[in-house]
Amino acid sequence: MNISGTSLPAVSGSGQGSELYSAALSKKQQLADGAAALALIEGAAQSSSAQTPGKSVTASLGNNVNIYV
């Protein structure tokens, strides 16, 4: 995790500065989360396309379900 204040606004003495700082941190975290989610989705798409298709099943498999109450 990289913590740097280079892209964050300067905090002034007022309460508005801390709100701005908090909003900037929140936006930066959301962008990082979005990038991580996209990487996860792309990785899942690549691994699913590389998998071999499963064996074909017979048409009668799973058609009869016995339920006793």
N, C-alpha and C positions, 0 to 999 in steps of 0.2 A: 504494500500500500504506500503510495507516494503522497506525502503531506507537504505541500509547498504553498506559500502565500503569494506567489508571483502573479496569478491571474485574479486574485481576490481584491475587492476594493478596500481602501483604507478605512479603518474604523474611527469615527469621530467620537467626541465625548457624549453626544446626545443619544437618546434611545433609538433614534431613527437609524443611526449608523450601525448599531448592533443588529437591527432588523435586516438591513441591507446585507450585512456580512452573513447572517444566517440564511437569507434567501440565496445568496451566491453559493454557499456551501451546499445547500439543498439541491440547487440546479446542477452543480458539478457532480454530486452523488447520483442524481437521476440519470445524467448522461452516461456515467460509468456503468450503472445498472442496466441501462438500455443496450450499451455496447456488449456487455457480458451476456445478456439475453439473446442478442442477435448472433453472437458467436456460438452459443449453445444450440440455437435453432439450426444454424448452418452445419455444425458438427453432426447433429442428429440426422439432417437431411443427407449428408454425405455417407454416413454409416448405414442408413437404411437402403440407399441405392446400391451399396456394395454387397448387401446380403443376397444370398441365393434364395430363390423361391422355395417354399416348403413343398412337401409331398402332397399330391392331390388326395383328397379323402373320398370315401364312398358316399353316395347320396343318402344312405340309410343311417349314417353315423349321427347320433344325437337326435334323431327324430322321435324316439320313444323315451319319455321321462316318466318313471314310476314315482308317484307321490302318495304316501300313506299318511293319513291324519289320525 
